[in-house]
Amino acid sequence: MTELEQLTAEIKRATDYQVNKRILREKIQTDLHFTYNGGLFKITPELLAFVATWHDSVLYIEDTYENPIEIQRDEFLKLARQQYQAAMNEWHQQHVELRKIRKV
């Protein structure tokens, strides 16, 4: 393999990595959505922190469709944390695999 071919292959691999990384992130972003009590919520660290620090057991949160949804704080927090952690674990595992492929 010539030096130019080798350089071209390395650039292609790096470009493929960035494209696949972006696609993976978009997939995980959809995995961070979950339904609760008729509402659709995107789980973010900010949402988790807000719900965790709220003192009342029942509160109303705006969902992604801008509707106020009543939630049971403890139940919502438990389910949201589980969904968030599952998505983050999946993202991490797949990202590690992408990095391995890139280094081959």
C-alpha positions as CSV (number, residue, x, y, z in Angstrom):
1,M,0.0,0.0,0.0
2,T,1.4,3.4,-1.0
3,E,1.7,6.2,1.4
4,L,-1.1,8.1,-0.3
5,E,-3.4,5.1,-0.1
6,Q,-2.6,4.6,3.6
7,L,-3.3,8.3,4.3
8,T,-6.5,8.1,2.4
9,A,-7.6,5.0,4.3
10,E,-6.8,6.7,7.7
11,I,-8.8,9.8,6.7
12,K,-11.8,7.6,5.6
13,R,-11.6,5.7,8.9
14,A,-11.6,8.9,10.9
15,T,-14.5,10.3,8.9
16,D,-16.5,7.1,9.3
17,Y,-15.9,7.3,13.0
18,Q,-17.2,10.8,13.3
19,V,-20.3,9.9,11.2
20,N,-21.0,6.8,13.2
21,K,-20.4,8.6,16.5
22,R,-23.0,11.3,15.5
23,I,-25.5,8.6,14.4
24,L,-25.0,6.7,17.7
25,R,-25.6,9.9,19.7
26,E,-28.8,10.6,17.8
27,K,-30.0,7.1,18.5
28,I,-29.3,7.5,22.2
29,Q,-31.1,10.8,22.3
30,T,-34.3,9.0,21.2
31,D,-33.6,6.3,23.8
32,L,-33.7,9.0,26.5
33,H,-37.4,9.6,25.9
34,F,-39.9,7.8,28.0
35,T,-43.6,8.0,28.7
36,Y,-45.2,8.5,32.0
37,N,-48.9,9.2,32.9
38,G,-49.8,10.1,29.3
39,G,-46.8,12.4,28.8
40,L,-43.6,12.0,26.9
41,F,-40.4,13.2,28.6
42,K,-36.8,13.5,27.6
43,I,-34.6,12.5,30.5
44,T,-31.8,15.0,31.1
45,P,-29.5,15.4,34.1
46,E,-31.3,18.7,34.8
47,L,-34.7,17.0,34.9
48,L,-33.4,14.3,37.2
49,A,-31.8,16.9,39.5
50,F,-35.0,19.0,39.5
51,V,-37.3,16.0,40.4
52,A,-34.8,14.7,43.0
53,T,-34.6,18.0,44.8
54,W,-38.4,18.7,44.8
55,H,-40.0,18.1,48.2
56,D,-43.6,17.4,47.3
57,S,-44.6,13.8,46.4
58,V,-46.8,15.0,43.6
59,L,-45.8,17.7,41.1
60,Y,-46.6,18.8,37.6
61,I,-43.9,18.8,34.9
62,E,-44.2,20.0,31.3
63,D,-43.6,17.2,28.8
64,T,-42.1,17.5,25.4
65,Y,-45.4,18.4,23.9
66,E,-45.8,21.3,26.4
67,N,-48.5,19.6,28.4
68,P,-48.5,19.8,32.2
69,I,-48.3,16.2,33.5
70,E,-48.9,15.1,37.0
71,I,-46.2,12.9,38.3
72,Q,-45.6,10.9,41.5
73,R,-42.1,12.1,42.3
74,D,-40.6,8.9,43.7
75,E,-42.0,6.6,41.0
76,F,-41.1,9.0,38.2
77,L,-37.6,9.5,39.5
78,K,-37.0,5.8,39.8
79,L,-38.2,5.1,36.3
80,A,-36.4,8.0,34.8
81,R,-33.1,7.1,36.4
82,Q,-33.4,3.5,35.2
83,Q,-34.1,4.7,31.6
84,Y,-31.3,7.2,31.7
85,Q,-28.8,4.8,33.1
86,A,-29.7,2.1,30.6
87,A,-29.3,4.5,27.7
88,M,-26.0,5.8,29.0
89,N,-24.6,2.3,29.5
90,E,-25.6,1.4,26.0
91,W,-24.1,4.6,24.6
92,H,-20.8,4.0,26.4
93,Q,-20.6,0.3,25.3
94,Q,-21.2,1.2,21.7
95,H,-18.8,4.1,21.8
96,V,-16.1,1.9,23.1
97,E,-16.7,-0.5,20.2
98,L,-16.6,2.4,17.7
99,R,-13.2,3.5,19.1
100,K,-11.9,0.0,18.9
101,I,-12.9,-0.3,15.2
102,R,-11.2,3.1,14.6
103,K,-7.9,2.0,16.0
104,V,-7.8,-1.2,13.9
